[in-house]
Structure formats: structure tokens, C-alpha cells
Amino acid sequence: MLPTSLKAQWKRETSFTIGVIYPDYHNNYYHNGITGVSTKLGFYQSWNKPENRFSFRPEVGIDLERLSVDNISSGGLGGGVDYKGTIWSINGELAFLAQIRIAKRLFFSLGPAGKYLFTDITKMTHSWWLMNYGSGTINDDGINRKYLYKPSIGIKGILFETNIGGKIGLGLSVEHQWKGSREDVISYSETNEVSLYFELH
């Protein structure tokens, strides 16, 4: 339990997000195929001082992401591989945002943000072929158990209005993440994330 004096200073907010994630593949060897954007559902807790014009807004959360893959391929004259399927990921998130009150009920927050992969569930079909050896298909299904794995770091901004109807806030969250390491199956180096932001008071 927080001391009464600290509770009076900091206001805790609960928020939910729903959005999309656009991967950037410019630093890898995948050249052919279609990869759908990821969809994202998130749950967050944050603390701030809404009565102040300038304040600090730490935020922690967890999100569920779904990446759909349709015939991503790589290879050359001697062989190649194709991937098709879905990857579900559960991630922990942490952000340290600076918040400014633009108007009475309008706020903007900006600052560094990080993400850790807790686990993912992969359901992929991996097809391969090699010249003079033939071809085959492997089902890459399973749960990743390397917890707090593949960290990424980036920048996050949130523009939101509070007390709509006296109970909720509504806003827009934009985030860019640089990955510290690449995915096992689908390799991408950066992501851009856009989400609707719902805040409960």
C-alpha cells in the first residue's frame, strides 16, 4: 500500500489499447512474399499528476500480438525455404514518459519505451527444397520458453483527452521500436505501432 501522502500526489490510471504493428524488413534477406501487419491488444498501468502542467508518467503493461505470415520465401539457385502461418506473442512493456497538459483535459506524453518477449506461440509451415536433394515440409509449432527474451527499445508518444463522460479518456498512441535481436522465424529489425488508447478513471 502506498502512503497517503504519495497517493495524494500520484494518480494511477488503467488503460487499454488496440492497434496495428508494421514490421520493417529492410535489413534482412527475405525478398519475396507477403507478411500481414500484426494486430495488438494491450493492458497498462500508469501513474501521473494530471493537475500539473508538466509531470512524469511511468507506465508498465502487457500486450498480445498476432503476426500473420503468407508465403515469405528466401533462397537462391541451389535451394530455398518458404514460411506460412501465424505467430502469437505475449510481451511486457515499460515506458518513461514526460507529460504536458496542453489544455484542461488534453495531454501529450513522450519518452523512451522498451519491450520484452515473455513467450510466443508459433504455428508455421516451413517448406524447403534443395537442388539434387528434393524437398519437404516441416511444421514449426510450439511455445517459446526463453522468457524476457529479444528486448527492443524505442520511443512512444500518446495524445489523449481525459474525462470524456466523466469516466474514460480517449487517445492515440504511436510507437517506434528498434529490435536488439531478430525473430527466430521471421526476421525484422524495426516496428511502427499505432493504437487507439482507452483510459479508465
Residue pairs with C-beta under 8 A, 6 or more apart in sequence:
2 10
9 49
10 47
10 48
10 49
11 47
11 48
11 49
11 50
12 45
12 46
12 47
13 45
13 46
13 47
13 48
13 169
13 199
13 200
13 201
14 43
14 44
14 45
14 199
14 200
15 43
15 44
15 45
15 46
15 61
15 169
15 197
15 198
15 199
15 200
16 41
16 42
16 43
16 44
16 197
16 198
16 200
17 40
17 41
17 42
17 44
17 63
17 173
17 195
17 196
17 197
17 198
18 39
18 40
18 41
18 42
18 195
18 196
19 39
19 40
19 42
19 173
19 193
19 194
19 195
19 196
20 37
20 38
20 39
20 40
20 193
20 194
20 195
21 37
21 38
21 39
21 40
21 65
21 67
21 191
21 192
21 193
22 37
22 38
22 191
22 192
22 193
22 194
23 35
23 37
23 38
23 67
23 186
23 188
23 190
23 191
24 188
24 189
24 190
24 191
24 192
25 35
25 187
25 188
25 189
26 189
27 189
28 182
28 187
28 188
28 189
29 74
29 187
30 72
30 73
30 74
30 186
30 187
31 73
31 74
32 71
32 72
32 73
32 74
33 69
33 70
33 71
33 72
33 73
33 82
33 83
34 70
34 71
34 72
35 67
35 68
35 69
35 70
35 72
35 186
36 67
36 68
36 69
36 70
38 65
38 66
38 67
38 68
38 191
39 65
39 66
40 63
40 64
40 65
40 66
40 193
40 195
41 63
41 64
42 61
42 62
42 63
42 64
42 93
42 195
43 61
43 62
43 63
44 59
44 60
44 61
44 93
45 59
45 60
45 61
46 57
46 58
46 59
46 60
46 97
47 57
47 58
47 59
48 55
48 56
48 57
48 99
49 55
49 56
50 101
50 107
50 162
52 101
53 100
53 101
54 98
54 99
54 100
54 101
55 98
55 99
55 101
56 96
56 97
56 98
56 99
57 95
57 97
57 98
57 99
57 109
57 111
58 95
58 96
58 97
59 93
59 94
59 95
59 96
59 97
60 92
60 93
60 94
60 95
61 92
61 93
61 94
62 90
62 91
62 92
62 93
62 118
63 90
63 91
63 93
64 88
64 89
64 90
65 88
65 89
65 90
65 91
66 86
66 87
66 88
66 89
67 86
67 87
67 88
67 89
67 186
68 86
69 83
69 84
69 85
69 86
69 87
69 124
69 185
69 186
70 84
71 82
71 83
71 84
72 82
72 83
72 84
72 186
73 80
73 81
73 82
73 83
74 80
74 81
75 81
75 129
77 131
78 130
78 131
79 128
79 129
79 130
79 131
79 133
80 128
80 129
81 126
81 127
81 128
82 126
82 127
82 128
83 124
83 125
83 126
83 127
83 140
83 185
83 186
84 124
84 125
84 127
85 122
85 123
85 124
85 125
85 140
86 122
86 123
86 124
87 120
87 121
87 122
87 123
87 124
87 183
87 185
87 186
88 120
88 121
88 122
88 123
89 117
89 119
89 120
89 121
90 117
90 118
90 119
90 120
91 115
91 116
91 117
91 118
92 115
92 116
92 118
92 148
93 113
93 114
93 115
93 116
94 113
94 114
94 115
95 111
95 112
95 113
95 114
95 156
96 111
96 112
96 113
97 109
97 110
97 111
97 113
97 156
97 158
98 109
98 110
98 111
99 107
99 108
99 109
100 107
100 108
100 109
101 107
102 108
105 161
105 162
105 163
106 159
106 160
106 161
106 162
107 158
107 159
107 160
107 161
107 162
108 157
108 158
108 159
109 156
109 157
109 158
110 155
110 156
110 157
110 158
111 155
111 156
112 153
112 154
112 155
112 156
113 153
113 154
113 155
113 156
113 175
113 177
114 151
114 152
114 153
114 154
115 151
115 152
115 153
115 154
115 177
116 148
116 149
116 150
116 151
117 144
117 146
117 148
117 149
117 150
117 151
118 147
118 148
119 143
119 144
119 145
119 146
119 147
120 143
120 144
121 142
121 143
121 144
122 140
122 141
122 142
122 143
122 144
122 184
122 185
123 140
123 141
124 139
124 140
124 141
124 185
125 137
125 138
125 139
125 140
126 137
126 138
126 139
126 140
126 185
127 135
127 136
127 137
127 138
128 135
128 136
128 137
128 138
129 135
129 136
140 185
144 184
150 179
150 180
150 181
150 182
150 183
151 180
151 181
152 177
152 178
152 179
152 180
152 191
153 177
153 178
153 180
154 175
154 176
154 177
154 178
154 191
155 175
155 176
156 173
156 174
156 175
157 173
157 174
157 175
158 171
158 172
158 173
158 174
158 197
159 171
159 172
160 169
160 170
160 171
160 172
160 197
160 199
161 169
161 170
161 171
162 169
162 199
162 201
163 169
163 201
164 170
166 201
167 200
167 201
168 198
168 199
168 200
168 201
169 197
169 198
169 199
169 200
169 201
170 196
170 197
170 198
170 199
171 196
171 197
171 199
172 194
172 195
172 196
172 197
173 193
173 194
173 195
173 196
173 197
174 192
174 193
174 194
174 195
175 191
175 192
175 193
175 195
176 190
176 191
176 192
176 193
177 190
177 191
177 193
178 189
178 190
179 188
179 189
179 190
179 191
182 188
182 189
